[in-house]
Amino acid sequence: MFLKFKFITFFRNLLVYHPHSLEFRAKIFTAMLYFKKEITQNDMHTLNDIATQIYSEKNPRIEILKNVIKEYLTKIKNDKSFVIDSLLLDIDKELKNHKRYAKKIDFSHLRMLISMDEDEALLQQRVYEFLLSEVKIYI
């Protein structure tokens, strides 16, 4: 699984314009979706709406973003060494190295992903607050 992830990432970096920005956004959305027990069609529809707001409607980056999010969710669920803490540390490191990425976090988009389930929403709220505090540091 890890090798497959690296292989896909390698080719994405070759073929996609500004792939690191797209990967960063994918990590943000993955962190918000991580605590959901099940990613539903409604969640994917919401992600599609968010991606359409970020990119123009016919932009191929919409599908790429959704696929990268799915890859990250699969990697986190299957690879026991890659946990949510690793993802959040990665986000922090990228914000520290690329302060402009802080402007890419739209908190209204993140609120759209918060679950109706209380337990899931509580954990998602913690991720949301972490991201909010990180943005305050780097803006």
DSSP file (Angstrom, degrees, kcal/mol; ACC not computed):
  #  RESIDUE AA STRUCTURE BP1 BP2  ACC     N-H-->O    O-->H-N    N-H-->O    O-->H-N    TCO  KAPPA ALPHA  PHI   PSI    X-CA   Y-CA   Z-CA
    1    1 A M     >        0   0    0      0, 0.0     4,-2.4     0, 0.0     5,-0.2   0.000 360.0 360.0 360.0 -45.6    0.0    0.0    0.0
    2    2 A F  H  >  +     0   0    0      1,-0.2     4,-2.3     2,-0.2     5,-0.2   0.901 360.0  49.8 -61.9 -41.5    2.8    2.4    0.9
    3    3 A L  H  > S+     0   0    0      2,-0.2     4,-2.4     1,-0.2    -1,-0.2   0.898 109.9  50.6 -64.4 -41.2    4.6    1.7   -2.3
    4    4 A K  H  > S+     0   0    0      2,-0.2     4,-2.5     1,-0.2     5,-0.2   0.915 110.0  50.6 -62.0 -43.4    1.4    2.3   -4.3
    5    5 A F  H  X S+     0   0    0     -4,-2.4     4,-2.4     1,-0.2    -2,-0.2   0.917 111.6  47.2 -61.0 -45.3    0.9    5.6   -2.5
    6    6 A K  H  X S+     0   0    0     -4,-2.3     4,-2.4     2,-0.2    -1,-0.2   0.892 111.7  51.6 -63.6 -40.7    4.5    6.8   -3.3
    7    7 A F  H  X S+     0   0    0     -4,-2.4     4,-1.9     2,-0.2    -2,-0.2   0.933 112.2  44.5 -62.4 -48.7    4.1    5.7   -6.9
    8    8 A I  H  X S+     0   0    0     -4,-2.5     4,-2.2     1,-0.2    -2,-0.2   0.909 113.3  51.3 -63.8 -42.7    0.9    7.6   -7.4
    9    9 A T  H  X S+     0   0    0     -4,-2.4     4,-2.4    -5,-0.2    -1,-0.2   0.897 106.4  55.3 -61.9 -41.2    2.3   10.7   -5.6
   10   10 A F  H  X S+     0   0    0     -4,-2.4     4,-1.2     1,-0.2    -1,-0.2   0.939 112.0  41.9 -57.4 -49.5    5.4   10.6   -7.8
   11   11 A F  H  X S+     0   0    0     -4,-1.9     4,-2.1     1,-0.2    -1,-0.2   0.841 111.1  55.8 -71.1 -32.3    3.4   10.8  -11.0
   12   12 A R  H  X S+     0   0    0     -4,-2.2     4,-2.5     1,-0.2    -1,-0.2   0.913 105.5  53.1 -62.9 -41.5    1.0   13.3   -9.6
   13   13 A N  H  < S+     0   0    0     -4,-2.4    -1,-0.2     1,-0.2    -2,-0.2   0.820 112.4  45.5 -63.5 -30.7    3.9   15.6   -8.9
   14   14 A L  H  < S+     0   0    0     -4,-1.2    -1,-0.2    -5,-0.2    -2,-0.2   0.860 122.4  33.3 -77.0 -36.6    5.1   15.3  -12.5
   15   15 A L  H  < S+     0   0    0     -4,-2.1     2,-0.4    -5,-0.1    -2,-0.2   0.665 102.1  76.0-100.6 -19.0    1.7   15.8  -14.1
   16   16 A V  S  < S-     0   0    0     -4,-2.5     2,-0.3    -5,-0.2     6,-0.0  -0.814  76.9-123.5-104.4 134.7   -0.2   18.3  -11.9
   17   17 A Y  S    S-     0   0    0     -2,-0.4     5,-0.1     1,-0.3    -3,-0.1  -0.595  95.6  -1.7 -72.2 129.2    0.5   22.0  -11.8
   18   18 A H  S  > S+     0   0    0     -2,-0.3     4,-1.4    -5,-0.1     3,-0.4   0.951  77.7 173.5  52.6  59.2    1.3   23.0   -8.2
   19   19 A P  H  >  +     0   0    0      0, 0.0     4,-2.5     0, 0.0     5,-0.2   0.793  69.5  61.6 -67.5 -26.8    0.8   19.6   -6.7
   20   20 A H  H  > S+     0   0    0      2,-0.2     4,-2.2     1,-0.2     5,-0.1   0.875 102.4  50.6 -69.9 -35.7    2.0   20.5   -3.2
   21   21 A S  H  > S+     0   0    0     -3,-0.4     4,-2.2     2,-0.2    -1,-0.2   0.918 112.3  47.3 -64.2 -44.1   -0.8   23.1   -2.8
   22   22 A L  H  X S+     0   0    0     -4,-1.4     4,-2.3     1,-0.2    -2,-0.2   0.908 111.4  50.9 -64.0 -42.6   -3.3   20.4   -3.8
   23   23 A E  H  X S+     0   0    0     -4,-2.5     4,-2.3     2,-0.2    -1,-0.2   0.887 108.1  53.5 -62.3 -39.5   -1.8   17.9   -1.5
   24   24 A F  H  X S+     0   0    0     -4,-2.2     4,-2.1     2,-0.2    -2,-0.2   0.943 109.2  47.4 -61.8 -47.3   -1.9   20.4    1.4
   25   25 A R  H  X S+     0   0    0     -4,-2.2     4,-2.4     1,-0.2     5,-0.2   0.908 110.3  53.5 -60.3 -40.6   -5.6   21.0    0.8
   26   26 A A  H  X S+     0   0    0     -4,-2.3     4,-2.5     1,-0.2    -1,-0.2   0.896 107.3  51.1 -61.3 -40.1   -6.2   17.2    0.7
   27   27 A K  H  X S+     0   0    0     -4,-2.3     4,-2.4     2,-0.2    -1,-0.2   0.895 108.7  51.9 -64.2 -39.8   -4.5   16.8    4.0
   28   28 A I  H  X S+     0   0    0     -4,-2.1     4,-1.5     2,-0.2    -2,-0.2   0.948 114.0  42.1 -61.6 -49.6   -6.7   19.5    5.6
   29   29 A F  H  X S+     0   0    0     -4,-2.4     4,-2.0     1,-0.2    -2,-0.2   0.867 112.7  54.3 -68.1 -35.7   -9.9   17.8    4.4
   30   30 A T  H  X S+     0   0    0     -4,-2.5     4,-1.8    -5,-0.2    -1,-0.2   0.913 105.1  54.0 -62.6 -42.7   -8.6   14.4    5.3
   31   31 A A  H  < S+     0   0    0     -4,-2.4     4,-0.4     1,-0.2    -1,-0.2   0.877 110.6  47.0 -60.1 -37.4   -7.9   15.6    8.8
   32   32 A M  H  < S+     0   0    0     -4,-1.5     3,-0.3     1,-0.2    -1,-0.2   0.853 116.9  42.4 -72.8 -34.3  -11.5   16.8    9.1
   33   33 A L  H >< S+     0   0    0     -4,-2.0     3,-1.9     1,-0.2    -2,-0.2   0.649  90.7  89.5 -86.1 -15.0  -12.9   13.6    7.7
   34   34 A Y  T 3< S+     0   0    0     -4,-1.8    -1,-0.2     1,-0.3    -2,-0.1   0.837  85.0  50.7 -53.2 -40.9  -10.7   11.2    9.6
   35   35 A F  T 3  S+     0   0    0     -4,-0.4     2,-0.3    -3,-0.3    -1,-0.3   0.456  82.1 108.9 -85.3   0.5  -12.9   10.9   12.6
   36   36 A K    <   -     0   0    0     -3,-1.9     3,-0.2     1,-0.2    -3,-0.0  -0.616  66.3-142.4 -75.7 134.2  -16.1   10.0   10.7
   37   37 A K  S    S+     0   0    0     -2,-0.3     2,-0.4     1,-0.3    -1,-0.2   0.875  87.3  12.9 -62.8 -36.5  -17.0    6.4   11.2
   38   38 A E  S    S-     0   0    0     -3,-0.0     2,-0.7     2,-0.0    -1,-0.3  -0.991  71.3-134.7-144.8 132.5  -18.1    6.1    7.6
   39   39 A I        -     0   0    0     -2,-0.4     2,-0.1    -3,-0.2    -6,-0.0  -0.795  36.2-160.2 -86.5 115.5  -17.5    8.5    4.6
   40   40 A T     >  -     0   0    0     -2,-0.7     4,-1.9     1,-0.1     5,-0.2  -0.358  33.1-105.6 -94.4 171.4  -20.9    8.7    3.0
   41   41 A Q  H  > S+     0   0    0      1,-0.2     4,-2.4     2,-0.2     5,-0.2   0.852 123.0  58.4 -61.5 -34.8  -22.0    9.7   -0.5
   42   42 A N  H  > S+     0   0    0      2,-0.2     4,-2.5     1,-0.2    -1,-0.2   0.897 104.2  50.4 -62.6 -40.3  -23.3   12.9    1.1
   43   43 A D  H  > S+     0   0    0      2,-0.2     4,-2.6     1,-0.2    -2,-0.2   0.912 111.1  48.5 -62.5 -42.5  -19.7   13.6    2.4
   44   44 A M  H  X S+     0   0    0     -4,-1.9     4,-2.2     2,-0.2    -2,-0.2   0.868 110.6  51.0 -67.1 -35.8  -18.3   13.1   -1.1
   45   45 A H  H  X S+     0   0    0     -4,-2.4     4,-2.4     2,-0.2    -2,-0.2   0.913 110.3  49.5 -65.8 -42.0  -21.0   15.4   -2.6
   46   46 A T  H  X S+     0   0    0     -4,-2.5     4,-2.5     2,-0.2    -2,-0.2   0.915 110.4  50.6 -61.9 -43.5  -20.0   18.0    0.0
   47   47 A L  H  X S+     0   0    0     -4,-2.6     4,-2.9     1,-0.2    -1,-0.2   0.898 109.2  51.5 -60.5 -40.6  -16.4   17.6   -1.0
   48   48 A N  H  X S+     0   0    0     -4,-2.2     4,-2.3     2,-0.2    -2,-0.2   0.916 109.8  49.3 -62.7 -43.2  -17.3   18.0   -4.6
   49   49 A D  H  X S+     0   0    0     -4,-2.4     4,-1.7     2,-0.2    -2,-0.2   0.914 112.8  47.5 -61.2 -43.5  -19.1   21.2   -3.8
   50   50 A I  H  X S+     0   0    0     -4,-2.5     4,-2.0     2,-0.2    -2,-0.2   0.934 112.1  49.0 -63.8 -46.7  -16.2   22.5   -1.9
   51   51 A A  H  X S+     0   0    0     -4,-2.9     4,-3.0     1,-0.2    -1,-0.2   0.867 109.3  53.2 -62.4 -36.5  -13.7   21.6   -4.6
   52   52 A T  H  < S+     0   0    0     -4,-2.3    -1,-0.2     1,-0.2    -2,-0.2   0.848 108.9  49.7 -67.7 -34.0  -16.0   23.3   -7.2
   53   53 A Q  H  < S+     0   0    0     -4,-1.7    -2,-0.2    -5,-0.2    -1,-0.2   0.860 114.9  44.5 -70.2 -35.2  -15.9   26.4   -5.1
   54   54 A I  H  < S+     0   0    0     -4,-2.0     2,-0.2    -5,-0.1    -2,-0.2   0.936 123.9  28.8 -73.9 -47.8  -12.1   26.3   -4.8
   55   55 A Y  S  < S-     0   0    0     -4,-3.0    -1,-0.0    -5,-0.2     0, 0.0  -0.701 100.8 -85.5-110.5 161.8  -11.4   25.5   -8.5
   56   56 A S    >   -     0   0    0     -2,-0.2     3,-2.0     1,-0.1     6,-0.2  -0.298  50.0-102.3 -65.1 156.9  -13.5   26.4  -11.6
   57   57 A E  T 3  S+     0   0    0      1,-0.3    -1,-0.1    -4,-0.1    -4,-0.1   0.782 117.6  39.5 -56.5 -36.4  -16.3   23.9  -12.4
   58   58 A K  T 3  S+     0   0    0     -6,-0.1    -1,-0.3     4,-0.0    -2,-0.1   0.286  84.0 128.2 -98.5  11.1  -14.6   22.0  -15.2
   59   59 A N    X   -     0   0    0     -3,-2.0     3,-1.6     1,-0.1     4,-0.4  -0.495  57.6-142.6 -72.0 129.6  -11.1   22.0  -13.6
   60   60 A P  T 3> S+     0   0    0      0, 0.0     4,-1.9     0, 0.0     3,-0.4   0.689  94.0  78.8 -65.2 -16.4   -9.6   18.4  -13.5
   61   61 A R  H 3> S+     0   0    0      1,-0.2     4,-3.0     2,-0.2     5,-0.2   0.758  81.2  68.1 -63.3 -23.2   -8.1   19.4  -10.1
   62   62 A I  H <> S+     0   0    0     -3,-1.6     4,-2.1     2,-0.2    -1,-0.2   0.962 105.6  38.3 -59.9 -52.1  -11.5   18.7   -8.6
   63   63 A E  H  > S+     0   0    0     -4,-0.4     4,-2.5    -3,-0.4    -2,-0.2   0.880 115.8  53.3 -67.4 -37.9  -11.3   15.0   -9.3
   64   64 A I  H  X S+     0   0    0     -4,-1.9     4,-2.6     2,-0.2    -2,-0.2   0.932 108.6  49.9 -63.1 -44.6   -7.6   14.9   -8.4
   65   65 A L  H  X S+     0   0    0     -4,-3.0     4,-2.3     1,-0.2    -2,-0.2   0.931 111.7  47.9 -59.3 -46.7   -8.3   16.5   -5.0
   66   66 A K  H  X S+     0   0    0     -4,-2.1     4,-2.2     1,-0.2    -1,-0.2   0.898 112.6  49.2 -62.4 -39.9  -11.1   14.1   -4.2
   67   67 A N  H  X S+     0   0    0     -4,-2.5     4,-2.4     2,-0.2    -1,-0.2   0.892 109.6  50.8 -67.1 -38.9   -8.9   11.1   -5.2
   68   68 A V  H  X S+     0   0    0     -4,-2.6     4,-2.6     2,-0.2    -2,-0.2   0.904 109.6  51.1 -65.4 -40.0   -6.0   12.4   -3.1
   69   69 A I  H  X S+     0   0    0     -4,-2.3     4,-2.6     2,-0.2    -2,-0.2   0.930 110.5  48.9 -61.2 -45.3   -8.3   12.7   -0.1
   70   70 A K  H  X S+     0   0    0     -4,-2.2     4,-2.5     1,-0.2    -2,-0.2   0.903 110.7  51.3 -60.4 -41.4   -9.5    9.1   -0.7
   71   71 A E  H  X S+     0   0    0     -4,-2.4     4,-2.8     2,-0.2    -2,-0.2   0.927 111.0  47.3 -61.8 -45.4   -5.9    8.0   -0.9
   72   72 A Y  H  X S+     0   0    0     -4,-2.6     4,-2.8     2,-0.2     5,-0.2   0.917 111.7  50.0 -63.6 -42.7   -5.0    9.7    2.4
   73   73 A L  H  X S+     0   0    0     -4,-2.6     4,-2.2     1,-0.2    -1,-0.2   0.915 113.1  46.8 -62.1 -42.0   -8.0    8.3    4.2
   74   74 A T  H  X S+     0   0    0     -4,-2.5     4,-2.3     2,-0.2     5,-0.3   0.917 112.3  50.3 -64.2 -43.4   -7.2    4.8    2.9
   75   75 A K  H  X S+     0   0    0     -4,-2.8     4,-2.9     1,-0.2     7,-0.3   0.920 111.8  47.1 -62.3 -43.9   -3.5    5.2    3.9
   76   76 A I  H  < S+     0   0    0     -4,-2.8    -1,-0.2     1,-0.2    -2,-0.2   0.905 114.6  46.5 -65.6 -40.7   -4.5    6.4    7.4
   77   77 A K  H  < S+     0   0    0     -4,-2.2    -1,-0.2    -5,-0.2    -2,-0.2   0.858 124.0  32.0 -69.6 -34.8   -7.0    3.5    7.9
   78   78 A N  H  < S+     0   0    0     -4,-2.3     2,-0.9    -5,-0.2    -2,-0.2   0.776 106.9  68.1 -96.5 -29.6   -4.6    0.8    6.6
   79   79 A D    ><  -     0   0    0     -4,-2.9     3,-1.4    -5,-0.3    -1,-0.1  -0.815  61.0-166.3 -99.2 105.2   -1.1    2.0    7.6
   80   80 A K  T 3  S+     0   0    0     -2,-0.9    -1,-0.2     1,-0.3    -4,-0.1   0.710  86.6  58.2 -65.3 -20.8   -0.8    1.8   11.4
   81   81 A S  T 3  S+     0   0    0      1,-0.2     2,-0.9    -3,-0.1    -1,-0.3   0.689  95.7  68.8 -82.7 -17.2    2.4    4.0   11.4
   82   82 A F  S <  S+     0   0    0     -3,-1.4    -3,-0.2    -7,-0.3     2,-0.2  -0.839  71.9 163.1-103.9  97.9    0.6    6.9    9.6
   83   83 A V    >>  -     0   0    0     -2,-0.9     4,-1.8     1,-0.0     3,-0.6  -0.536  55.7 -93.0-110.5 175.1   -1.9    8.2   12.2
   84   84 A I  H 3> S+     0   0    0      1,-0.3     4,-2.7     2,-0.2     5,-0.2   0.845 123.9  59.5 -58.5 -34.6   -3.8   11.5   12.5
   85   85 A D  H 3> S+     0   0    0      1,-0.2     4,-2.4     2,-0.2    -1,-0.3   0.899 104.0  50.8 -61.2 -39.6   -1.0   12.9   14.6
   86   86 A S  H <> S+     0   0    0     -3,-0.6     4,-2.2     2,-0.2    -1,-0.2   0.908 110.9  49.0 -62.4 -41.9    1.4   12.4   11.7
   87   87 A L  H  X S+     0   0    0     -4,-1.8     4,-2.3     2,-0.2    -2,-0.2   0.923 112.0  47.4 -65.2 -44.7   -1.0   14.2    9.4
   88   88 A L  H  X S+     0   0    0     -4,-2.7     4,-2.4     2,-0.2    -2,-0.2   0.877 111.8  50.5 -66.6 -37.3   -1.5   17.1   11.7
   89   89 A L  H  X S+     0   0    0     -4,-2.4     4,-2.6    -5,-0.2    -1,-0.2   0.887 109.5  51.9 -65.2 -38.0    2.3   17.4   12.2
   90   90 A D  H  X S+     0   0    0     -4,-2.2     4,-2.5     2,-0.2    -2,-0.2   0.917 109.6  48.9 -61.9 -44.5    2.7   17.4    8.4
   91   91 A I  H  X S+     0   0    0     -4,-2.3     4,-2.4     2,-0.2    -2,-0.2   0.925 111.6  49.7 -61.1 -45.2    0.2   20.2    8.1
   92   92 A D  H  X S+     0   0    0     -4,-2.4     4,-2.3     1,-0.2    -2,-0.2   0.919 111.1  49.2 -60.0 -45.0    2.0   22.2   10.8
   93   93 A K  H  X S+     0   0    0     -4,-2.6     4,-2.3     1,-0.2    -1,-0.2   0.903 111.5  48.8 -62.9 -42.1    5.3   21.7    9.1
   94   94 A E  H  X S+     0   0    0     -4,-2.5     4,-2.5     2,-0.2     7,-0.2   0.887 111.1  49.9 -67.3 -37.9    3.9   22.7    5.7
   95   95 A L  H  < S+     0   0    0     -4,-2.4    -1,-0.2     2,-0.2    -2,-0.2   0.897 111.1  49.8 -64.9 -39.1    2.4   25.8    7.2
   96   96 A K  H  < S+     0   0    0     -4,-2.3     3,-0.3    -5,-0.2    -2,-0.2   0.900 117.9  39.0 -65.2 -41.0    5.7   26.7    8.9
   97   97 A N  H  < S+     0   0    0     -4,-2.3     2,-0.4     1,-0.3    -2,-0.2   0.780 128.2  31.7 -80.8 -28.6    7.6   26.3    5.6
   98   98 A H    ><  +     0   0    0     -4,-2.5     3,-2.2    -5,-0.2     4,-0.3  -0.735  64.7 179.2-132.5  82.5    4.9   27.8    3.3
   99   99 A K  G >  S+     0   0    0     -2,-0.4     3,-1.5    -3,-0.3     4,-0.4   0.755  77.3  70.2 -59.2 -25.3    3.1   30.5    5.3
  100  100 A R  G >  S+     0   0    0      1,-0.3     3,-1.2     2,-0.2     4,-0.3   0.748  83.4  72.3 -64.7 -22.0    1.0   31.3    2.2
  101  101 A Y  G X  S+     0   0    0     -3,-2.2     3,-1.6     1,-0.3     4,-0.4   0.773  81.2  71.9 -64.3 -24.4   -0.8   27.9    2.7
  102  102 A A  G X  S+     0   0    0     -3,-1.5     3,-1.0    -4,-0.3    -1,-0.3   0.837  92.5  56.8 -59.9 -31.1   -2.6   29.4    5.7
  103  103 A K  G <  S+     0   0    0     -3,-1.2    -1,-0.3    -4,-0.4    -2,-0.2   0.643  95.7  66.2 -74.3 -13.8   -4.6   31.5    3.3
  104  104 A K  G <  S+     0   0    0     -3,-1.6     2,-0.8    -4,-0.3    -1,-0.2   0.575  78.9  93.5 -83.5  -9.7   -5.7   28.3    1.6
  105  105 A I    <   -     0   0    0     -3,-1.0     2,-0.7    -4,-0.4     3,-0.1  -0.765  56.9-171.0 -89.4 112.4   -7.7   27.1    4.6
  106  106 A D    >>  -     0   0    0     -2,-0.8     4,-1.5     1,-0.1     3,-0.7  -0.902   8.2-162.6-103.7 109.7  -11.3   28.2    4.3
  107  107 A F  H 3> S+     0   0    0     -2,-0.7     4,-2.2     1,-0.3    -1,-0.1   0.740  87.4  62.7 -70.2 -22.2  -13.0   27.5    7.6
  108  108 A S  H 3> S+     0   0    0      2,-0.2     4,-1.1     1,-0.2    -1,-0.3   0.874 104.3  49.9 -67.2 -34.3  -16.4   27.7    6.1
  109  109 A H  H <> S+     0   0    0     -3,-0.7     4,-0.6     2,-0.2     3,-0.2   0.904 109.8  50.2 -66.9 -41.1  -15.5   24.7    4.0
  110  110 A L  H >< S+     0   0    0     -4,-1.5     3,-1.2     1,-0.2     4,-0.4   0.884 105.6  56.2 -66.0 -37.5  -14.3   22.8    7.0
  111  111 A R  H >< S+     0   0    0     -4,-2.2     3,-1.2     1,-0.3    -1,-0.2   0.833  98.5  62.7 -63.2 -30.5  -17.5   23.5    8.9
  112  112 A M  H 3< S+     0   0    0     -4,-1.1    -1,-0.3     1,-0.2    -2,-0.2   0.750 101.8  52.4 -64.6 -22.3  -19.4   21.9    6.0
  113  113 A L  T << S+     0   0    0     -3,-1.2    -1,-0.2    -4,-0.6     2,-0.2   0.497  79.0 117.4 -93.5  -5.1  -17.6   18.6    6.8
  114  114 A I    <   -     0   0    0     -3,-1.2     7,-0.1    -4,-0.4   -81,-0.1  -0.469  66.0-120.5 -71.0 133.0  -18.5   18.5   10.5
  115  115 A S        -     0   0    0     -2,-0.2    -1,-0.1     2,-0.1    -2,-0.1  -0.189   2.4-134.7 -71.3 158.2  -20.6   15.5   11.3
  116  116 A M  S    S+     0   0    0      4,-0.0     2,-0.3     5,-0.0    -1,-0.1   0.677  83.1  97.0 -82.6 -21.3  -24.0   15.5   12.9
  117  117 A D  S  > S-     0   0    0      1,-0.1     4,-2.9     2,-0.0     5,-0.2  -0.552  75.8-139.2 -71.0 129.4  -22.9   12.7   15.2
  118  118 A E  H  > S+     0   0    0     -2,-0.3     4,-2.3     1,-0.2     5,-0.2   0.899  98.4  47.2 -59.5 -46.2  -21.9   14.2   18.6
  119  119 A D  H  > S+     0   0    0      2,-0.2     4,-1.7     1,-0.2    -1,-0.2   0.928 116.0  44.1 -64.6 -45.4  -18.8   12.1   19.2
  120  120 A E  H  > S+     0   0    0      1,-0.2     4,-2.6     2,-0.2     5,-0.2   0.924 113.0  52.3 -63.5 -44.1  -17.5   12.6   15.6
  121  121 A A  H  X S+     0   0    0     -4,-2.9     4,-2.5     1,-0.2    -2,-0.2   0.865 105.5  55.0 -62.5 -37.1  -18.2   16.3   15.8
  122  122 A L  H  X S+     0   0    0     -4,-2.3     4,-1.4     2,-0.2    -1,-0.2   0.929 112.0  42.8 -62.1 -45.6  -16.3   16.7   19.0
  123  123 A L  H  X S+     0   0    0     -4,-1.7     4,-1.7     2,-0.2    -2,-0.2   0.887 114.2  50.7 -68.6 -39.1  -13.2   15.2   17.5
  124  124 A Q  H  X S+     0   0    0     -4,-2.6     4,-2.7     1,-0.2    -2,-0.2   0.874 106.0  56.8 -65.1 -35.8  -13.6   17.1   14.3
  125  125 A Q  H  X S+     0   0    0     -4,-2.5     4,-2.7     1,-0.2    -1,-0.2   0.874 104.0  53.1 -62.8 -36.8  -14.0   20.3   16.4
  126  126 A R  H  X S+     0   0    0     -4,-1.4     4,-2.2     2,-0.2    -1,-0.2   0.903 110.1  46.8 -65.3 -40.8  -10.6   19.6   18.0
  127  127 A V  H  X S+     0   0    0     -4,-1.7     4,-2.6     2,-0.2    -2,-0.2   0.928 112.1  51.6 -64.3 -43.9   -9.0   19.3   14.5
  128  128 A Y  H  X S+     0   0    0     -4,-2.7     4,-2.4     1,-0.2    -2,-0.2   0.919 110.8  47.4 -57.6 -46.9  -10.8   22.5   13.5
  129  129 A E  H  X S+     0   0    0     -4,-2.7     4,-2.4     2,-0.2    -1,-0.2   0.872 109.9  53.5 -65.4 -37.6   -9.5   24.4   16.5
  130  130 A F  H  X S+     0   0    0     -4,-2.2     4,-2.2     2,-0.2    -2,-0.2   0.944 111.2  45.7 -59.7 -47.8   -6.0   23.1   15.9
  131  131 A L  H  X S+     0   0    0     -4,-2.6     4,-2.5     1,-0.2    -2,-0.2   0.892 111.1  53.2 -64.1 -39.6   -6.1   24.4   12.4
  132  132 A L  H  X S+     0   0    0     -4,-2.4     4,-2.0     1,-0.2    -1,-0.2   0.919 110.3  46.8 -60.9 -44.6   -7.5   27.7   13.5
  133  133 A S  H  X S+     0   0    0     -4,-2.4     4,-1.5     1,-0.2    -1,-0.2   0.873 111.6  51.8 -67.0 -36.3   -4.7   28.1   16.0
  134  134 A E  H  X S+     0   0    0     -4,-2.2     4,-1.9     2,-0.2    -2,-0.2   0.910 108.6  50.2 -65.4 -42.3   -2.1   27.2   13.4
  135  135 A V  H  X S+     0   0    0     -4,-2.5     4,-1.6     1,-0.2    -2,-0.2   0.903 107.2  54.6 -63.8 -40.5   -3.5   29.8   10.9
  136  136 A K  H  < S+     0   0    0     -4,-2.0    -1,-0.2     1,-0.2    -2,-0.2   0.863 109.0  49.5 -61.0 -35.0   -3.4   32.5   13.6
  137  137 A I  H  < S+     0   0    0     -4,-1.5    -1,-0.2     1,-0.2    -2,-0.2   0.906 117.8  37.4 -68.5 -41.7    0.3   31.7   14.2
  138  138 A Y  H  <        0   0    0     -4,-1.9    -2,-0.2     1,-0.2    -1,-0.2   0.488 360.0 360.0 -98.8  -4.0    1.3   31.8   10.5
  139  139 A I     <        0   0    0     -4,-1.6    -1,-0.2    -5,-0.2    -2,-0.1   0.459 360.0 360.0 -94.6 360.0   -0.9   34.7    9.1
